[in-house]
Amino acid sequence: MDYTIVEYYGKQESKCGYCKGAKCSISHGMHAYTMSPQDYQDLIDRGWRRSGHYCYKQDNTTTCCPCYTIKCDALEFKLSKSHKKVLKRMNRFLRDGKREKHEEGQGSTNVNDEAKNTDNEDVGDDAGGGGGIREEVQGPNVPLKDINLEVFAKANGEQQTNTKTDKSQAKEIVSKQTTNQESSSDSKKSLEGVNPPCKKAKQMRLERRMAKQAAKGLPTELPPKTPRNQEKTLNDLINDSRPDDKHKLKLEVIHVKSDQFHKTLSQTYALYEKYQTHIHNDPPGCEDDYLTFLQRSPLQLSKPDGGPPSGYGSFHQQYWLDDKLIAVAVIDILPHCISSVYFFYDPDYNFLSLGTYSSLREIELVQILANIVPSLKYYYMGFYIHSCPKMRYKGKLSCSYLLCPETYTWHLLTDDICSKLDAHKYQRFNNDLQARDADEFKDSDIDSVLLLINAKTYVKYRQYKQIAGSDDRDSIIEYSQLVGKTLAHRMLYLKF
């Protein structure tokens, strides 16, 4: 049974991890005890984000550093020159095991965010900071109530949340290559009187063959030109391995509650500890802190017919170089996307730009899954923070879109939008001033909001107010406006 149970905290003030201001980061927060993948997909499409079980939505109109949800269309994604360099560097290392000297010894920067950091030319080079860096988002200091989900599920087993899966046709990625080899008549004239260049051996052999054919009375038409090789795709470059490669890189996607996760827990925690200490100069905390941050998730594992083989939920993508764990990507696989949560790696392999490399591998995973589930074609990178220059690298991925904070519509990230954000850090991206939130919650919709009472049974608000009154009406309306009408009528708002 797919239940989503949340406890809403209201507005929160905390230190900002970007401008370092005290209590100037303004957001709304709630704790998710359990959540369906579809409900979380709908939440992030309204600007929400999770850190462990804590879910938060920035108040971009008042916060110091507005955070805009950003996604990349993986089926339309194009590799940049910088991306190709990173992929080829990895392939050379796997082939001969040599480290490129000019990549070693570069410093790192402590930037507080959940995704990869910036390359000199493009997205995410770990030489500049690397890895998925945790946002400084603090949940309120409120002790969580003990809620027995098994008892609730048994008592309410006859009710089930309906999930919706959109059907869309995936677009093929077509690489086009154009050449411009024409010479102008002016340039030809300028070469008059100069000895013609020597003919290539291939051209001379062709002319001799044609002369022999003419002497025999055979046709002398030129053979058709061999088409130029198409530009290599992301998949081509990633899978450019050879049997005699010195090293083998293997990626494994494992669920956070699987046996494989617990078998490798000591290795992943040791890697996380090394990463936090050497890259961010930050004590990593105990193993339980690591589990709270990167393993414990409210998302239920869901394996519907026609879904991805792994199912939907929270996963670790482990990078094994031969028999050594060198990196871990924490991801959520959702009905329409892969959402990047965090990334950490072995600092000894900083020269491989693993932050950028992991982003490309996650985009490749989206492309693979889109062949099975056409609607799963986006790569969510968390938040785009234009007011923090170090966080603008996310916008350099081609075909990236920002979520309008007022209408919740998606808009291609262009130079025009960047110019507007340069002028004013808060922006409504939808230029249609008449456009409104299609899932807007109005005060009159409150009677159908679902409330979970004492973790035992749920009722609609119109039933609840007859018993308890309406003292918390304003808080319920605020919550419902933030999550939208559909989720307010589908998720369970916990009341003790």
N, C-alpha and C positions, 0 to 999 in steps of 0.2 A: 504494500500500500504506500503510495507516494504522498506523504504529509510534509507540509512546511510549517514549522512552529517557530515563531520569533517573539522576542521580548524587546519592545521598543524603549530606548533610553531618552530620546529627545535630542536637543541641541547640545553639542560638545565643543569645548574649547581646549586646545592643546598647543604645544610647541610646534612650530613649523620645521619640517625637515629640509626645506629648500632655502628659505630666507633666514632661518634660525631665530625668528622672532618668538617671543614668549606669549603663549595663549592668544595667538593671532590666527591660528588655523581653525576655521569654523566649519563644523560638519554636523550631520545627523547620524546617530548610531543605533544599532540594534544587535542583539545576540541571536544567532540562528542555532536552535537546538538540532534541528534536522531540516533538510531542504531538498526538494526535487531539482534535478538538473534543468528542467524546463522553467521552473520558477526563478532560478538564479540567472538563466539566460535572459528572461524578461526583466530582471532587476538591473543587470549590467547595461541593458538597452535603455535604462532610465537613469544611468549615471552612477549606479551603485558599484561597490567593489568589496571583496572580502579579504580579511587577513586572519587566517584560522577560522574560528566561528564568528568573529566579529565582522559585521557588515557596516559600511559607512558610505555616506554620500556627501560630498563637499557642497557647502553653500557658496556657490561661486559669486554671488552678488556681494557677499560680505567678507569672505576669506581673503587672506593676504596674497595667496598664490592660487588663482583659479585653476582647477584641474578638469580637463575635458577628456571624456572617454574617446579613445582612438582605436580604429580597426583598419586592417589591410585586407583588400580583396586578393586572396592568395591565387586565384585563377587568372587574375590580370597582372600579377606582380611581374616586374622586369628586373633582372639583375643589373646592378651598376658595375663599373670597373672595379670599385673597391671590393664589392662582394666577390667578384671573380678572383681577385688577388688572394682573398682570404681562403677561398675554396682550393685554389691551386697550391697555396702554401701548405695547407693541410695534406693534400695529395702527395706533394713532394716529400713531406716529412714521413708519411706512411710508406712511401716507396723506398727511400734510402736512409731514413732515420736521422738526417742532418738537421740541425737547428740553424735557422738563418740568423747570422750574427747581428744584422741591423735591427732585428726585432727584440733582441735581448736587452735587459737592463733598463727598460723604460719604466717610469714610475707609475704609481696608481693614485687615484683620487677617491676620497671618501664622499660619495654622493648618496643621499638617502632616497632610494626609489626601488621598486620591485622588479625592474626589467634590466636590460643590458645597457651598458654605457657607450660613450661615443668614440667613433673612429675619426681620424683627421679628415677623411673624405666622406664617410658615409656612416651608416648605422652601426653602433655597438662594438667598438674595438676595445678589448680589455687592456690594451696598453695604456688607455686613458682612464681606466677605472674598473672596467670589466664586471661582468656578472650581473645577476639580478640583485638589486640592492634594496633592502627592506625600507618601506616607507615608515616614517616615524608617526604611525597612527596608534593612538592609545585608546583602549576601551575604558569606559568609566570604571571607577573603583567601586563597583557594586557586586556583592557576592551573589553568584548565580544560585537560583533555587534548585533543589533536587527534583527533577521531573522524570518520572518513570514512563518512558516512551512505550515500553512493552505493554504495560497495563492499559495505557491510552489506546494503543493500536488494537488490543483485544476487544476493548469496550466499543470501539468504533469501527470494527472490521468490515462492516457492511458498506461504509462510505469510502469512496476513492476519488482522488483528484484526477480529472481528465487532463491529459497532456495533449498538446497540439504540435504536430510536426509539419512545417511548411514544405511544400514540394516546389522545387525550382530547377530549371535546366542549367547545368554547369556549362560554362563557356570554355572552349578549348583555347590553350595558349599557343599562339602562332608567332614564331619568330620570323621577322622579315629582315632581309638584308638588301641594301641598295648600294650601288656603286656609281661613281661619276668619273668616267674615263674619257670624256670628250675633250678634244683640244680645239681651241679657237683658231680661226683663220689668221688672226693677227700673230699668234705664236708661231704658226707655220711659216709665215712670211719672214719672221725674224730669224728663222733658221736657214734661209736660202743662202747658198754658197758654203754651207758648213757640211762636212762629210757626214753622210747618213750613219746612224748608229749601226753597229754590227748586229746581224740577225741572230736570234737565239737558235741554238742547235735544233730544238724541236721544230721551229718554223722551217729551217732549212731541210730537215728530213721530210716534212710534209710537202714542200715544194718539189723535191726530187721524186717523191712517190707519185704526185699528180702528173709530173712530166712523163714518167714511165707509162702511166695509165693513158695519157693522151696519145703517146706513140703507138699504143696498142689499139687505139680507137675506143677505149673504155670511158665511161662517164668520169668527169673530173670534179664532181661536186664536193664541197667541203663536208667532212663528217660533222654530225651535230656536236655542239659544244657540251662538254661535261658540266653539269650544273655545279655551282659553288656549294661547298658544304654549308648546311644551315648552321646558324649559331647554336652552340651547345646550350641546352636548357639547364635549369637548376638540378633536375634529377640526373642529367648526364654528368655534370661536374661532381656531384656528390658521390655517384657510383662509378667513379673512374679508377677502380682498384684493379690490381693485377695479381695473378697467382704468386708471383715472386716478390711481392711487397715485403719489406722488412717487418712492418707492423700491421696489425689488423685492428680496425676500430669497429666495435659492435654497439648498437643502441638497443636497449630493452625498455619497453613501456610496461610498468608494473603498477597495480592498484595500491593505494596507500594502506589498505588493510589486508593485503595478500600475504601469504606465507613467505614469498620471495622478498617482500619489503622487510619483514622481521629477520630473515636470514642475513640480509646485508646491512642491517641497522648499524652495527658497530663500525662498518666501513663508511657508510654515508655520514654518520655523525662525526667521525674522525676527519673526514674531508671538509665538512661544514666548519668544524672547529679550526682547522688549518686556514681555510679561506677567510673566515672572519678575523682571525688574528693577524694574518699577513697582508691582506688586502685592505681591510678597514680599520686595523688597529683597535678592534672592538672585542672585548671578552664575549665569547659565544654563549655563555650561560651553560646550565646543565643539560643533560640529554632530554629531560622532560620539557624544558623550554623549547628545545629544537622540535620536539614532537608537537607541542602546542602550536608552534608557528607554521611548520611545514608538513606535518603529517595529519593532524586532526582536522577534519573537514566536516561541515554539515551535509555535504552532498551525498545523497544515496547512490549506490551503484545501481544503474538501470541498464538492462540489456533487452530492449524491445526488438521485435522482428524488424529487419531492414535497417537496424542501427549499425554502428561500427563494431568490429569484432571485439574490441576491448570493452565496449559498453560506454555509457556516459558516467562521469564522476570525476574524482580527483586522482591524479597519477603522478608518478615520478618517471622521467625518462632518463635512464642511467647510461652514461658513456663509459664503455669498457675498452681501454687500450691494451690489447693482449689480455692479460688477466688482472689488470689494474684499473680501479675506478678512478677516473680523472675529472668527472663532472656529473652534475645532476640538474635537470630542468624540472621544476615543479609546475604542472599544468593542470587545467581543468578542461575536460572534453565535454562540450555542451551541444545541444541540438543544432546550433548554427555556427559553431566556432570552436577553436582551441584558444583558451584564455591563458596567457602566460602569467604565472604567479610569482616565480622567483627562479634564480639560477645561481649556482655556486660551483666552483671548480678548483682544481689543484693549481696553486700559484706557480709551481714549477713549469707549467705549460702555458704561461702567460703569452709566450711568443707566438702561439697559434691563434690569437684573437678569438678565444672560445666564446666570448659574449656574442660577437657577430655570427660566428659559425652556428651557435645554438639557435639563434633567431632564424637562420636560413633552414636549419633542420626542422624547426617547428613549422615553418611555412611549407616545407616539403611534405610533412606529415599531414597538414591540412589538404594539400593537393591529392595525396593518396586516399584519404578518407572521403574526399569529395567524389571520387569515382564510385564509392559505395553508397554514400548519403549525399546526393547533390546539394541539399540545402546547407551542408556543413562546409562552407567555403571561405570562412573569414578567420583571420588571425588577430586576436585582441591583445593589445600591448599595454593595457592598463590606462594610465592617464598621460595626456600630453600637457606639459606645463610650460607654456610659452614665456611666462615671466621669469623662468629660471633657464638661462641660456644653456646650461649643461644638460637640460632635459629635452632640448629641441631635436635631438638626434632621431627620435621616434618618427618625426614628420618626414624624414628623408627616405623612408621606404616608399616606393612607388605605389600608386593607387591606395593611398591612405585617406581615411575619412574621419571627420570629427562629428561628435554628437551635439546637436543644438541643445543647450541647457533649458530652453523654454518650450520648444515644440517636440523635442526628442526625434528629430529627423536627422538623417546623415548627409554630410556635405563634404565634397572632395577638398582636401587640404591644398590650397593654392597659394601662390605668392600674394594674391589679393587678400585672402584671409589673414595671412601672416602680417601684412601691412596694417590691417585693422587692429590686430592684437598688439602690434608695436605701439599704436596710438592709445588704445584702451585695453587693459588686460581682461576686462569682461566683455564678451560679445554674444549677441544672439546671431547665429549663423544663417538662420532662415530669413531671407530678405522680404518675404511676404508678410507684411505686418498684420494681415488678417488671419494668418495661419495660427492654429491653436493645437494644444496637446490633444491628439486623437483619443487618448485614454484618460482624459481629465476627470478627476473626482470632484463632484460637487457636494455641497452640504446635504442635499436631499438624498444622496446615495448612502448615507451613513447607516440606515436601518438594516442594510444587507451585509455589513461588515461582519466577518466571522470572528468570534472571541472564544478562546479556550479557557474555561473556568476551572481553576485549581488543578490543572493538568489532568482532568478526568473526562470532561465532556465539553462540547462546543455548542454555542448558540449564536443566533444573529443578534445584532445590537438592539433591535427593537424589542427582543425578549429580555435581554440583559438589563435595559434601562428600567423596565417595570419592577425589577427586583432591587437593583443597586442604585438607581437614580442616574443622573447624567453629569456627575462631578468631573469625570475625565473625558468628556465629550471633545474638548478642544485638542487634547493629546491624540485621540483616535482620529480626528479629522486631519491633523497635521501628518500623522503617519500615513493615512490613506492617500493624501495628496502626493506624498513623496513616492509611494510605491505604485500609484495609479489605481484606477477603479477595478480593473480585472484582477490584479493580485490582492487588493483589499477584500474582494469578495471570494478569494480562493485560498489565501494563506490564513493561518490561525494566529491571531494576536493574543498572546498569553496574558491572562489576568489572574492574579492570586487574591 
